[in-house]
């Protein structure tokens, strides 16, 4: 986990909002036809709609979060689903604390 990638990922309010929503996806998103909100993650379409951005903009936010290893992605059919990686977030929090 690269500290620069981590700081870049967390330096954006929209990405922090995505991480917050993914903490409790059932409370923030409607049921999905494909994929379980908790086990598989939230469909990119729902994330883009809730964030009020286009798919390409969401894809860039998610690419940065995946690169920092704060979220994982999973393909189901033609859709991409995203889920928080809570153990990686805990490690990231420790790394940032140690760096300061």
N, C-alpha and C positions, 0 to 999 in steps of 0.2 A: 504494500500500500504506500504509494508515493505521497509525501506530505503536500507537495505543490498541487497535485491532482485533487487531494482532499480539500484543501483550502479554496481552490477554484470552484469546486462543486458546491461548497457551503457558502460561498460569497454572493449568492444570488437568492433573492427573496422568493422567487417562484420555485426554485429547486427546494428550498427549505419548506415551502408550503406543500409541495408534492410529498416530501418525506413525512410531514405531519399527517397528511391524509392517508398515506400508506400505513401509518401506525395502527389505524383502526378503519380498514377499508369498508367494513359493513356499515359503519356509521356515516360514511361519506359518499358511498356509491350505491346505485341500485343493483339488484341482482343481475347477473349476466347469463346469457344463453349458453355460452361456452366458457368453461373454466370457473373454478371456485374462487371467490374474492380473496379468501384467506390462503388457501393452499396453492393456487396457481398465480394469484396476483390480480391486478386491475388492468383491464384492457386499455390500450393506448387511446382508443377513441373516447372512452369515458374521461380519461385524464385530460386530453386536449379540450374536450367540451367544458369541463369544470374549470380549467385554467383560462379558458377563453382565447386559446391560441390555435394556430393551424397545426396540422399533423407534422410538417417539416420542422416547425419551431419546437414542438414537443419532442420530436426525435432527437434534436440537438441537446435539449435539456437532459433527456434520458441517457443519451450517449455519454455525457459528462458524468452523470450519477453512476452509470455502470462502470465506466473507466475508473472511477474512484472506489469502486466496489461497495458502494452504499446500497445499491439495489441490484437485483438479478432480473434477467429477462427470460421469458419462456414463450416459445411459439406454439400456438394451438390453431390448427387450420391456417388461415391467412392472417391471423391476428397475433399481436405481440402483447404479452401480459407482463406487468412489472410488480415486483414485491420487494419490500425492505429486507435488508440483511442485517438484522438486529445485532448479531455478534460482531459483524464488521463495523457497525456504527459505534458499538461500545469500544472496540479497539481504536477507532478513529478518534473518539473523544479522549481516550488516554494519550494517544500520540500528540494530539493538539495541546493537551495540558502539559505534557513533558517538554514540548517545544517552546512554551512561553516562559 
